[in-house]
């Protein structure tokens, strides 16, 4: 834990629908440049430790390779990265995670990944967040950082479970603009003072320490309760638009897309 004489420099949590944003460049440069600058606030000269938790995808090496490629863009070498194994986890995995400057929770199966994380890594991730590490969740990892997860393929209200709750909202990813049915149902079920954010494919959100949410690359869909008068609240859907500084650099061909199959 942090020294009692200093206040931890808590960073934003980044919630990505998929891996596209890891390789995206907007008007202010690469998204990963922003991540590197956040780490430099505490360690200007490095070196850095970047931990990858692939519990939700059974530690598939091809997804770890995507993580390495994203880190390499900003000078974080393979030697500064480590997969934290979900099976046969080693002492050096735990030690690396406890010292990590960045922790990425990968996509895959929400429930399967959460059960492993809850058993093995939950407290370490929470500790790293409050001690200034950058936390990134992709797909299932983004959902796990929010208030609730659910079992895919089953009625959502029959399979809800609590997750990290580091982000005070329900998170959902990937859906088409008009389709956020699960998110709508969960937030409405949880009742007043709850809200949810849908992150479209290729987009991301930043949750800041002041409790605000920022849209990255694409808009966010927000479901929330709005007080209309002293006795009534109304359930509403709205949008959060990225700031102009987050607008993408459009290529000469007008194409700002990346391979949407990246997990």
Order of alpha helices (4+ residues) and beta strands (2+ residues): beta-beta-beta-alpha-beta-alpha-beta-alpha-beta-alpha-alpha-beta-alpha-beta-beta-beta-alpha-beta-beta-beta-beta-beta
